Amino acid sequence: MLVAGFPAGPWGTNCYVVATGPGSECVVVDPGKDAAAGIADLVREHRLKPVSVLVSHGHIDHMWCVAPVAGTYDATAYIHPRDRHLLSDPMAAMSPDTAAMLLGGGYRFAEPDRVEELADLQRVELAGLEFVVDHTPGHTQGSVTFRTPYDEPGEHDVSELMFSGDLLFAGSIGRTDLPGGDHPTMLRSLRDKVLPLRDDIVVLPGHGEQTSIGRERATNPFLREIAGEPAAPTPNRGL
């Protein structure tokens, strides 16, 4: 299995390229601002063919290059219906600071030619890989995570990879103070969709370093709060 990622753009959003191996079709996860060049480098280096673009949520730092990447490689974009409108109108979910930064830039956004909507617990087979979709609202109404089996030999056993978007980070969670965000809903998503998962799942988040479910269960103050520990500080990761 080939998994490559890099932080892209001014928000350092992690973009991932996933394939069964070199010389095969691949899936792109969360192509944010300035991600297209990095994707092209990985495609060329590993002789890949992008066929799908998975979007964890509709914030501009995760979807900026969805349409260009999908158009370049004739790929289909996948997003939850609650966030689909953000593909063409990302300003609807921006913070005032982000909107001010982009003001006057003349940016235009549109849906790719092919968009498929995702559902909770849906299994999608793409590029020879299977992904389980979990609807995890809170950061946005249409936030989702993607889990795929991982059976590569290595020093540590890993059952799955989880592309967590802005739901879960190493030591933190996504902010909920932007339009469409809701903190109690975020905590329910974490309780219902994260805490039941196996400790050996590797988490590849939308920002920052990779982690694991076991590590976050033991050390993440927000997950510990759900489990009855003292209240955690207000999250501020992400756009």
N, C-alpha and C positions, 0 to 999 in steps of 0.2 A: 504494500500500500504506500502511496506517495501522498504526503501531506506537507505543503509548504505555505508559509505565511509571512507577512511583512506588514509593518505599520505604515499607513498611507496618509498623506495630507496633513493639514494643520492641526487636526484633532488626534492624530496618531491612531487612526482606526485600523484594527487588524483585519486584513483581507486574507482569505485562505483559498488555496487551490488544492483540490482533493481528487485523486485518481487511483485506480487499481495498480498502476505502475507507469513507468515511462512508455511513451509511444502509444498512449490510449486516450480515450475520451476522458474529460474531467468536468468537475463541478466547481464553480467559483462561488464563494460565500462572502457576502457583504463588500462589494467593490465601492469604496467611498471615494472621496475627492483625491485626485491624482493617483488612483489605483491602476488605471489602464496600462501605464507603461510597465509597472511591476508585473502585472499579469502577462503582458506580452513577452517579457523577459523569461518568465517561468515556462510559458507555453513553448517558446523557442528552445530553451535549454533542455526541456524534458520531452519535446516532440508531442505535445498534447493538443487535443481538440476540445475546447469548451463547448458543452452542449446545454448546460443549465446554469442559471444564476439564482442562488438562494439568498433571500433577503430576510434577516432576522427581525427587522422592524423598519419603519419608514422614515426614520430621522435622516437628515441630509448627509450626515457624516458616514452613513452606512449605505446610502442608495445613490449618491451623486453620479457614479459611473455605471449604474445598472443599464440604462438605455444604450449608451455607447458600447459597452462590452457585449451586451446581448446582440446589438446590431452588427458589430464587427465579426462575430463568430456565428451568427445566425442561431443564437441560443434562446431558450425559453426562460423567462423570469418567473420565480415562484414567491408569493407573498401572501400573508393572511388578508382576508377581505376587509378587516377593520382598519388596515393600514394602506390598502391599495390606493386610496385617493392621494396619499402622500407622494406617490411616484411622479405625479404631475403637478402637485401643489405642496412641496415640502415646507413652504413658509408657514403652513397651517400648524406646524408643530415645533416651530423654532422658539428659542429663548430670545428676549429682546436684544441681548448682547450679540447673538449670532446674526439676527436679522440686520442689526446696525452694521456689522462687519461686512455683510454682503450687499448692503444697500448701494444702488448705483452700478452694480456689476453687470447688469443686463443679462443675467442668467435666465435660461429657459429650460424647463424640464417637461418631459413627456413620457408616457408609458412606452415600453418596448412593443414591437409588433405582436409578440406572443407573451401573454401573462396567464399563469395558472394560479388559482386560489388554493390556499392550504387550509386544512381542517385539523382540529385537535385529534391526536393519536393516529393521524393518517400515516401510512407507510408509502413512501415514494421510491421507486427504483430508477436511478439515474446514473449513467456512465458506468454500469456494472456494480454500483453500490446501492445499498438500501439505507434510507434515512427515516427515522421515526420523528414525527413532528409533535411537539408539545406546545399548546397554546399557553403562553405565560404572560397575561396582561399585567400591567402595573407601570412599567416604564412607558409603554404606549398601549393603546387598546388592542393592537394587533401583534404584539411581540410574540415571537415563537423561538424555540430552541430546536436544534437538529442533533439527533444522536445516530451514530453509525457504528456497527460492530468493528472491533479491532482485534485481530488475532495474530498479529505479527510476533515472532519470537523476540525476546528481549530479557533484560535483567529483571524487570518487574512485570507481573501479570496485569494486563489492561483489558477489560471486557468491551469498553466502548469509548468512543470520542464524543464529546458533547460540545457543539458550537453554541455558546450561550448568549451571543449577542451582548446586550447591556442588561441582562437579567442578573448575572453573577460574575463577579471579578475575584481575583485573588485578594482576599481580605475585605471585600466591600460588595455592594450591589449597585444597580443603576439608580440614578436620581429619579424622583417622581414629582418634581416641581414644574415640569414643562406641560404645555397643553396636551391633554390626553393621559397624563400620568396620575396615579393614585396610589398612595403608600399602603393603605390596608389591602388593596388588591394585589400589590406587589408581594406583600408578606404572605398572602394566601397562595400565590403562585409558587413561592419558595417552599412553603409548607407542603403543598400538594404535589409539586412536580420535581422538587430538588431533594428534599429530605428523604423520600423513600428510595432514592437511587443508591446503587452500590458504591462503596467507598473507592473502588479501583477505577472508576470512570475518570478519564482525563478531561479536564475542562479547558477549552480553547475560547477565551473570552473576546469580546469586541474591543477591549483596550487592555493593555498591560500584559503581564506574563501569564503563562499557563499555570494551572493548578489542578487539583483533584477534588472530587466530592468528599473524600475522607479528610483531606486537609482542611477544607472549608467547614465541614461539620464540626471539627475540633477547634478551629481558631477564628472563624469568621464571626465578628460580633453580632451581625444581623441574624445569622442562622442560630446563634446561641440565644439571642433574644426570643426567637420563636420557640425555642426549647425551654424558655423560662428564666434565662439569665438576665442580668441588668440591661437596660435599654441601650441601644447602640447610637452613635452620633448620626446626624443627618447625612445621607450619601450625596456625593457631588460628582461622581464619575460620569463621563460621557458628555454629550453635546450640551 
